[in-house]
Protein backbone atom coordinates (compact mmCIF):
# COMPACT_ATOMS: atom_id res chain seq x y z
CA UNK A 1 0.00 0.00 0.00
CA UNK A 2 2.84 2.37 0.87
CA UNK A 3 4.48 1.67 -2.51
CA UNK A 4 1.22 2.28 -4.38
CA UNK A 5 0.78 5.62 -2.61
CA UNK A 6 4.37 6.56 -3.49
CA UNK A 7 3.79 5.53 -7.12
CA UNK A 8 0.68 7.72 -7.36
CA UNK A 9 2.51 10.64 -5.74
CA UNK A 10 5.44 10.23 -8.13
CA UNK A 11 3.07 10.04 -11.07
CA UNK A 12 1.58 13.36 -10.05
CA UNK A 13 5.03 14.90 -9.80
CA UNK A 14 5.98 13.54 -13.24
CA UNK A 15 2.91 15.10 -14.82
CA UNK A 16 3.28 18.40 -12.96
CA UNK A 17 6.97 18.74 -13.82
CA UNK A 18 6.32 19.04 -17.57
CA UNK A 19 7.49 22.43 -18.88
CA UNK A 20 4.69 22.98 -21.40
CA UNK A 21 1.02 22.13 -21.07
CA UNK A 22 0.02 18.76 -22.46
CA UNK A 23 -3.12 17.94 -24.37
CA UNK A 24 -5.44 15.58 -22.51
CA UNK A 25 -4.69 12.49 -24.64
CA UNK A 26 -0.95 13.19 -24.45
CA UNK A 27 -1.26 13.66 -20.70
CA UNK A 28 -3.02 10.31 -20.44
CA UNK A 29 -0.22 8.47 -22.22
CA UNK A 30 2.42 10.23 -20.11
CA UNK A 31 0.55 9.29 -16.92
CA UNK A 32 0.03 5.67 -17.94
CA UNK A 33 3.59 5.19 -19.14
CA UNK A 34 5.07 6.94 -16.11
CA UNK A 35 3.10 4.68 -13.81
CA UNK A 36 4.25 1.58 -15.72
CA UNK A 37 7.88 2.66 -15.42
CA UNK A 38 7.51 3.41 -11.70
CA UNK A 39 6.05 -0.08 -11.29
CA UNK A 40 9.08 -1.56 -13.06
CA UNK A 41 11.35 0.13 -10.52
CA UNK A 42 9.20 -1.05 -7.61
CA UNK A 43 9.37 -4.58 -9.03
CA UNK A 44 13.13 -4.26 -9.49
CA UNK A 45 13.54 -3.26 -5.85
CA UNK A 46 11.50 -6.30 -4.82
CA UNK A 47 13.56 -8.53 -7.15
CA UNK A 48 16.80 -7.27 -5.61
CA UNK A 49 15.54 -7.75 -2.05
CA UNK A 50 14.16 -11.23 -2.76
CA UNK A 51 17.07 -12.11 -5.08
CA UNK A 52 14.53 -12.98 -7.79
CA UNK A 53 16.82 -12.92 -10.82
CA UNK A 54 14.06 -14.00 -13.22
CA UNK A 55 11.90 -11.02 -12.23
CA UNK A 56 14.85 -8.65 -12.57
CA UNK A 57 15.78 -10.06 -15.99
CA UNK A 58 12.20 -9.93 -17.29
CA UNK A 59 12.55 -6.14 -17.40
CA UNK A 60 15.48 -6.05 -19.85
CA UNK A 61 15.55 -6.21 -23.63
CA UNK A 62 17.74 -8.96 -25.08
CA UNK A 63 20.33 -6.43 -26.28
CA UNK A 64 20.37 -4.35 -23.08
CA UNK A 65 23.59 -2.79 -21.84
CA UNK A 66 24.65 -1.99 -18.28
CA UNK A 67 27.51 0.07 -16.90
CA UNK A 68 27.87 -0.75 -13.22
CA UNK A 69 29.00 1.64 -10.51
CA UNK A 70 32.63 0.59 -10.94
CA UNK A 71 32.50 1.39 -14.67
CA UNK A 72 32.33 -2.17 -16.03
CA UNK A 73 30.33 -2.50 -19.26
CA UNK A 74 28.03 -5.51 -19.72
CA UNK A 75 26.28 -6.20 -23.02
CA UNK A 76 23.28 -8.45 -23.59
CA UNK A 77 20.75 -10.01 -21.28
CA UNK A 78 22.92 -13.11 -20.73
CA UNK A 79 25.77 -11.04 -19.28
CA UNK A 80 23.37 -8.94 -17.21
CA UNK A 81 21.96 -12.13 -15.75
CA UNK A 82 25.45 -13.32 -14.81
CA UNK A 83 26.13 -9.96 -13.16
CA UNK A 84 22.90 -10.12 -11.13
CA UNK A 85 23.59 -13.72 -10.13
CA UNK A 86 27.02 -12.65 -8.91
CA UNK A 87 25.39 -10.00 -6.70
CA UNK A 88 22.80 -12.33 -5.23
CA UNK A 89 24.85 -15.52 -5.03
CA UNK A 90 27.82 -14.46 -2.91
CA UNK A 91 28.96 -17.26 -0.57
CA UNK A 92 29.96 -15.09 2.38
CA UNK A 93 28.19 -11.75 1.89
CA UNK A 94 24.57 -10.71 1.66
CA UNK A 95 22.98 -7.28 1.31
CA UNK A 96 20.16 -4.96 2.25
CA UNK A 97 18.77 -3.08 -0.75
CA UNK A 98 16.57 0.00 -1.00
CA UNK A 99 15.48 2.17 -3.92
CA UNK A 100 14.54 5.83 -3.64
CA UNK A 101 11.64 7.52 -5.37
CA UNK A 102 11.95 7.34 -9.15
CA UNK A 103 12.01 10.34 -11.41
CA UNK A 104 10.55 9.58 -14.85
CA UNK A 105 11.17 11.53 -18.03
CA UNK A 106 8.99 10.51 -20.98
CA UNK A 107 10.84 11.42 -24.18
CA UNK A 108 8.25 10.14 -26.62
CA UNK A 109 5.65 7.45 -27.15
CA UNK A 110 8.28 4.69 -27.06
CA UNK A 111 11.27 6.20 -25.26
CA UNK A 112 11.83 7.25 -21.65
CA UNK A 113 14.52 7.73 -19.04
CA UNK A 114 14.10 6.80 -15.40
CA UNK A 115 16.31 7.80 -12.49
CA UNK A 116 16.37 6.51 -8.97
CA UNK A 117 18.79 6.45 -6.08
CA UNK A 118 19.66 3.17 -4.39
CA UNK A 119 21.61 1.80 -1.50
CA UNK A 120 23.06 -1.63 -1.03
CA UNK A 121 24.58 -2.37 2.36
CA UNK A 122 26.68 -5.52 2.37
CA UNK A 123 27.11 -7.64 5.48
CA UNK A 124 28.62 -10.98 6.45
CA UNK A 125 26.04 -13.76 6.29
CA UNK A 126 27.08 -15.10 9.69
CA UNK A 127 26.48 -11.67 11.30
CA UNK A 128 23.82 -9.51 9.56
CA UNK A 129 24.54 -6.60 11.94
CA UNK A 130 28.12 -6.39 10.66
CA UNK A 131 27.87 -4.04 7.66
CA UNK A 132 31.13 -4.40 5.79
CA UNK A 133 30.52 -2.11 2.85
CA UNK A 134 27.97 0.58 2.01
CA UNK A 135 27.25 1.25 -1.65
CA UNK A 136 25.07 4.23 -2.51
CA UNK A 137 24.31 5.45 -5.98
CA UNK A 138 22.12 6.80 -8.74
CA UNK A 139 20.69 4.62 -11.48
CA UNK A 140 19.91 6.01 -14.94
CA UNK A 141 17.78 3.69 -17.06
CA UNK A 142 16.75 4.11 -20.67
CA UNK A 143 13.48 2.38 -21.52
CA UNK A 144 11.97 1.48 -24.87
CA UNK A 145 8.36 0.47 -25.38
CA UNK A 146 7.50 -2.35 -27.74
CA UNK A 147 4.06 -3.98 -28.02
CA UNK A 148 2.80 -1.84 -25.11
CA UNK A 149 5.53 -3.19 -22.81
CA UNK A 150 8.41 -1.12 -21.43
CA UNK A 151 11.86 -2.70 -21.15
CA UNK A 152 15.18 -1.38 -19.95
CA UNK A 153 17.63 -1.08 -22.85
CA UNK A 154 20.56 0.79 -21.30
CA UNK A 155 21.52 1.34 -17.67
CA UNK A 156 24.26 3.47 -16.19
CA UNK A 157 24.93 3.25 -12.49
CA UNK A 158 27.15 5.54 -10.47
CA UNK A 159 28.17 5.88 -6.86
CA UNK A 160 27.05 8.98 -5.00
CA UNK A 161 28.23 10.26 -1.62
CA UNK A 162 24.81 9.98 0.00
CA UNK A 163 21.39 8.41 -0.46
CA UNK A 164 18.56 10.75 -1.28
CA UNK A 165 15.05 9.40 -1.28
CA UNK A 166 13.89 12.02 -3.79
CA UNK A 167 15.87 13.27 -6.77
CA UNK A 168 15.68 17.02 -7.03
CA UNK A 169 17.35 19.06 -9.78
CA UNK A 170 19.99 21.44 -8.52
CA UNK A 171 20.13 25.08 -9.49
CA UNK A 172 23.43 26.92 -9.53
CA UNK A 173 23.07 30.53 -8.57
C-alpha positions in Angstrom: 0.0 0.0 0.0 2.8 2.4 0.9 4.5 1.7 -2.5 1.2 2.3 -4.4 0.8 5.6 -2.6 4.4 6.6 -3.5 3.8 5.5 -7.1 0.7 7.7 -7.4 2.5 10.6 -5.7 5.4 10.2 -8.1 3.1 10.0 -11.1 1.6 13.4 -10.1 5.0 14.9 -9.8 6.0 13.5 -13.2 2.9 15.1 -14.8 3.3 18.4 -13.0 7.0 18.7 -13.8 6.3 19.0 -17.6 7.5 22.4 -18.9 4.7 23.0 -21.4 1.0 22.1 -21.1 0.0 18.8 -22.5 -3.1 17.9 -24.4 -5.4 15.6 -22.5 -4.7 12.5 -24.6 -0.9 13.2 -24.4 -1.3 13.7 -20.7 -3.0 10.3 -20.4 -0.2 8.5 -22.2 2.4 10.2 -20.1 0.6 9.3 -16.9 0.0 5.7 -17.9 3.6 5.2 -19.1 5.1 6.9 -16.1 3.1 4.7 -13.8 4.2 1.6 -15.7 7.9 2.7 -15.4 7.5 3.4 -11.7 6.1 -0.1 -11.3 9.1 -1.6 -13.1 11.3 0.1 -10.5 9.2 -1.0 -7.6 9.4 -4.6 -9.0 13.1 -4.3 -9.5 13.5 -3.3 -5.8 11.5 -6.3 -4.8 13.6 -8.5 -7.2 16.8 -7.3 -5.6 15.5 -7.8 -2.1 14.2 -11.2 -2.8 17.1 -12.1 -5.1 14.5 -13.0 -7.8 16.8 -12.9 -10.8 14.1 -14.0 -13.2 11.9 -11.0 -12.2 14.9 -8.7 -12.6 15.8 -10.1 -16.0 12.2 -9.9 -17.3 12.6 -6.1 -17.4 15.5 -6.1 -19.8 15.5 -6.2 -23.6 17.7 -9.0 -25.1 20.3 -6.4 -26.3 20.4 -4.3 -23.1 23.6 -2.8 -21.8 24.7 -2.0 -18.3 27.5 0.1 -16.9 27.9 -0.7 -13.2 29.0 1.6 -10.5 32.6 0.6 -10.9 32.5 1.4 -14.7 32.3 -2.2 -16.0 30.3 -2.5 -19.3 28.0 -5.5 -19.7 26.3 -6.2 -23.0 23.3 -8.4 -23.6 20.7 -10.0 -21.3 22.9 -13.1 -20.7 25.8 -11.0 -19.3 23.4 -8.9 -17.2 22.0 -12.1 -15.7 25.5 -13.3 -14.8 26.1 -10.0 -13.2 22.9 -10.1 -11.1 23.6 -13.7 -10.1 27.0 -12.7 -8.9 25.4 -10.0 -6.7 22.8 -12.3 -5.2 24.8 -15.5 -5.0 27.8 -14.5 -2.9 29.0 -17.3 -0.6 30.0 -15.1 2.4 28.2 -11.7 1.9 24.6 -10.7 1.7 23.0 -7.3 1.3 20.2 -5.0 2.2 18.8 -3.1 -0.8 16.6 0.0 -1.0 15.5 2.2 -3.9 14.5 5.8 -3.6 11.6 7.5 -5.4 12.0 7.3 -9.2 12.0 10.3 -11.4 10.5 9.6 -14.8 11.2 11.5 -18.0 9.0 10.5 -21.0 10.8 11.4 -24.2 8.2 10.1 -26.6 5.6 7.4 -27.1 8.3 4.7 -27.1 11.3 6.2 -25.3 11.8 7.3 -21.7 14.5 7.7 -19.0 14.1 6.8 -15.4 16.3 7.8 -12.5 16.4 6.5 -9.0 18.8 6.4 -6.1 19.7 3.2 -4.4 21.6 1.8 -1.5 23.1 -1.6 -1.0 24.6 -2.4 2.4 26.7 -5.5 2.4 27.1 -7.6 5.5 28.6 -11.0 6.5 26.0 -13.8 6.3 27.1 -15.1 9.7 26.5 -11.7 11.3 23.8 -9.5 9.6 24.5 -6.6 11.9 28.1 -6.4 10.7 27.9 -4.0 7.7 31.1 -4.4 5.8 30.5 -2.1 2.9 28.0 0.6 2.0 27.2 1.3 -1.7 25.1 4.2 -2.5 24.3 5.4 -6.0 22.1 6.8 -8.7 20.7 4.6 -11.5 19.9 6.0 -14.9 17.8 3.7 -17.1 16.7 4.1 -20.7 13.5 2.4 -21.5 12.0 1.5 -24.9 8.4 0.5 -25.4 7.5 -2.3 -27.7 4.1 -4.0 -28.0 2.8 -1.8 -25.1 5.5 -3.2 -22.8 8.4 -1.1 -21.4 11.9 -2.7 -21.2 15.2 -1.4 -19.9 17.6 -1.1 -22.8 20.6 0.8 -21.3 21.5 1.3 -17.7 24.3 3.5 -16.2 24.9 3.2 -12.5 27.1 5.5 -10.5 28.2 5.9 -6.9 27.0 9.0 -5.0 28.2 10.3 -1.6 24.8 10.0 0.0 21.4 8.4 -0.5 18.6 10.7 -1.3 15.1 9.4 -1.3 13.9 12.0 -3.8 15.9 13.3 -6.8 15.7 17.0 -7.0 17.3 19.1 -9.8 20.0 21.4 -8.5 20.1 25.1 -9.5 23.4 26.9 -9.5 23.1 30.5 -8.6 
